C-alpha cells in the first residue's frame, strides 16, 4: 500500500514538473495557448470559473484545520497518552472508578484546550482577512494602468497574467512573459543565498528550480520587474510539494524547549516515584494489587496533565487580548518571545517618524531653488514601474506638474534600470517629441556624484570638480542636520536608435541638483521609547539612512545616541568585536540588509532576545534573524510573510502593549509550573513517609485521582489571573534552575502540615484503626493546601491584601475547596470511601492552613529577595 502511494505521489510530481518544464521550453505564445489565456488576461467570469474548478491558491499547510484535526492536535500530547495508559492500567487492575476519573481528567484538559484554541483560531482568521497579501493581476477592462488590478493571491488561477515588482512575493508558479533586470531570492526553495536573475525567453530546462524563465511560489522579487502567466497554483506548485517538509522544519523556540524540559523533568520524577511507592506499599502492606493501583494513582497525581491546556489557553488569551489592540499574531509562541525580548531593533522611518514624507526643497548644486530639478524628479517617479516608496509618493504629490508636463502624452517610456540596494539609485529612459532619449537617474547623493561628470543649472553648466563635491557635502550636512533626507537627480542624453539599456549606461551623467524631504518625528515616539526602556527593552535603530539625519531624528524623540556605527565600519569587524559594539551602541546607520541581520546575530551572541520591526524589502533578512519578527499590514509582501506578528498600526506604543501581554502570558504559565512542581515535590515526602509507617494505604487510588481532578480544575482559571506590575517591569525568560530552587524551598513546607495532619488523625481522632477516617482527613487537608497555595505563589506581595487574584481564579479555588470539604458528608461519600469528619477537625485544619500560608509566604519572600520571582 505504501509503495502504491509513493508511486502515485511521484507520478503527480512528475506531471507537475512536466507542465512547468514544457512552459519553460516553449515560447510565450505557445504557453498562453496551452493555458487558454492571452496577454490581456482572463476575464472576471473566466477566472471565477477556473477558481471553482482548481480551488483556492493555498498550499496544504496554510489551510485552516478542521474541527477533528484541531481536536486531534490537542489530544496527541504525550502527557495525555500517558494518562490514558494509566487509565487502561487501572481498568485492567479492576479499579473502574479510578479509570473513569483519570479519563475525565484527560477529557477536561483536551476539551478546555480545544475550546480556547478554536476560539483563538476563529478570531485570528477574522483578523488575517484584514492583511491579505495581494497580487497585481491583469483583467480586461481594468481601471488601473495596463488593466492591472489588486486581488488576494488565493484568488489566482492558471492562466492569470500577473505583474511583479520589487518587494513582491511570487504568488504562484509562473512562466515569465516579460522581464527587466529581474532578480529573485529563492533561498526558501533552493537554499541559494544570492538572488538569481530571471529572463523571459524560452530556454532548455530539466529542473524547475534552475529554469531561468520560471518564477516559483515562495520566492520574492529583490529588484526589477516582470510580467508572467500563472501555470500552477496551490498544492500543485513546487512549494505545495514541499509544504509538508517545510511545515515540519520549524525550529523549536526557547519557549517550546522550556515547556518540554519541565514536562520531561516531571515524567522522570514519576518514573522514580511510582515504582518506589509500589515496592514500599507492597512490602509493608502485603497487598501487591492495591500497591500497584496506588502507585498508578500516585503517577497520575504527579503528572502535570493541565500544563498543555494552561499553555495553550494562556497563549490563546494573549493573542485575543493583543488582537483588540490591532496586533495580529501569526504564531502563538511569539507572544511569549515579546515578553522575553530585551532589545528591539527598528528602522526609524515610520517608527520614530510620522511616515508622512513631505518634499520641501528642490535645489541645484549651488543651493538655489530649481523647478527643473523637480520636473526631472517627477518624470523619474512617474515612469518607474517598481515599488513606489514614500519619497516617490511625496514627489508625485505635486499634481500641478502632471498638468504641466503631461507625462503620459508628451513622453514615451523606453526602458528602466530598476533600483537595488547596492547601487542605491533608479533610472528611467524616456523620449519626448521624437527627440533624443533621456536617461533620468534619481538616488543617493554619493552614488550619483560618483557617476556624474558635469553639472547643470538654469543659467550655467560645466565640469564637476572636487570643489563642487565639497560644496555639495556642506549643503547636505546642513540639510541633514535640520532633519532633511536628500536625494540627487541627474540625467543624460542617449542615442535614439538604442532600445535597451543597462547599468553600464549610468555613467558620465549631468548632475542637476537635489530634492530634500522632511519626515517629522512622531509625537508618540518619545513616550513609547521611555515606556519600553522602563520595561527593560532597549531600542536600537538600524537604518539605511545617513548618520546626520538619523542623529537629528533620534535627538528629537529623546533617544540617547552616543556613537553612531556605520555599515562601512562593521564590514571588516570580527564577530567578537561586532558583538561587543552591538551591545554598547544604540544607533547603526547606512546599513545594507545583510548588515542589519549581522547586527542582530551579534546581539544574540551576547545573550539578548531580539525583536525587529520592519516593513521594507531590505528588512527581510533582519526579520528572519530576529527572535520575533514584527511587520505592518502596509508592508511589502516579503516582510509580511516573514514576520511573526503583524501590526495594523505602526507604533512603538502598540509594541509596548505586546511586550506586557507577553510577560503576563509567561507569568501565568510559570505560576502553574511552580505551584504544580512544588506541590508534587511535597507530596513525594508525604506519600513515602505515610507508606512506610501506616498499616494501610494513606489514600485509596480513587481518592488520589479524585483529589488530582478537583485540584486541576481549580487551576483552569489561572490564564485569567492578574499579574503584579513589578513582575512586568523587566523581560522574562525560562530559568529552570530558578524553578528547581523554588521547588526545593517551598515544596517540603506542605509535607510539614501533611505530617501534622497525620498526627492529628492518629492521635487526636484514633484513625490508626479507622483507615476511612484517616484517608478522609488527609484528602481534605491535601486538597485545601494544594488549592490555596496558588494564592501564595502567584505573587511576590502579601496575598489577598497587597495582591488579589482574578475573580475567576478566586471563584474556582473557593468552589473546589467547598466541594472537597463537603465530599465526606455527601451522599456519594461511600463511593469514594469517605466518612464524615469530627467537628474538632475543622478548627485544627483551619489553624494548619493559616500557619501554612504564613510560613509559605515567609519562605517565598526570602526566596524572592535572594533569587528573584
Secondary structure, DSSP 8 states (H G I E B T S, - for coil): -HHHHHHHHHHHHHHHHHHHHHHHHS-HHHHHHHTT--TT---HHHHHHHHHHH--S--GGGS---HHHHHHHHHT-HHHHHHHHHHHHHHHTT-HHHHHHHHHHHHHHHHHHHHHHHHHHHHHHHHHGGG--EEEEE-TT-SSGGGEEEEEGGG--TT-EEEEETT-B--SEEEEEEEEEEEEE-HHHH--SS-EEE--S----S-TTT-TTEE-TT-EEEEEEEEEEEEE-GGGSHHHHHHHHHHTT----HHHHHHHHHHHHHHHHHHHHHHHHHHHHHHHH--HHHHHHHHHHHHHHHS-TTHHHHHHHHHHHHHHHHHTTTEEESSTHHHHHHHH--EEEE-STTTTB-S--EEEEEEETTS-B-HHHHHHHHHHHHH--S---HHHHHHHT-HHHHHHH-HHHHEEEEEEE---TTT-EEEEEEEETT--EEEEEEE-HHHHHHTEEEEE-SS-EEE--HHHHHHHHHHHHHHHHTTEEEEEEEEEEE-TT-----GGGS-SEEEEEEEEEE--B-HHHHHHHHHHHHTT-EEEEE-SS-HHHHHHHHHHTT----SEEEHHHHTT--HHHHHHHHHH-SEEES--HHHHHHHHHHHHHTT--EEEE--SGGGHHHHHHSSEEEEETTS-HHHHHH-SEEESS--HHHHHHHHHHHHHHHHHHHHHHHHHHHHHHHHHHHHHHHHHH-SS-SS-HHHHHHHHHHHHHHTTTGGG----TTGGGS-----HHHHHHHHHHHHHHHHHHHHHHHHIIIIIT-GGG-HHHHHHHHHHHHHHHHHHHHHHHT-SS-BTTTB---HHHHHHHHHHHHHHHHHTTSTTHHHHT-----HHHHHHHHHHHHHHHHHHHHHHHHHHHHH--
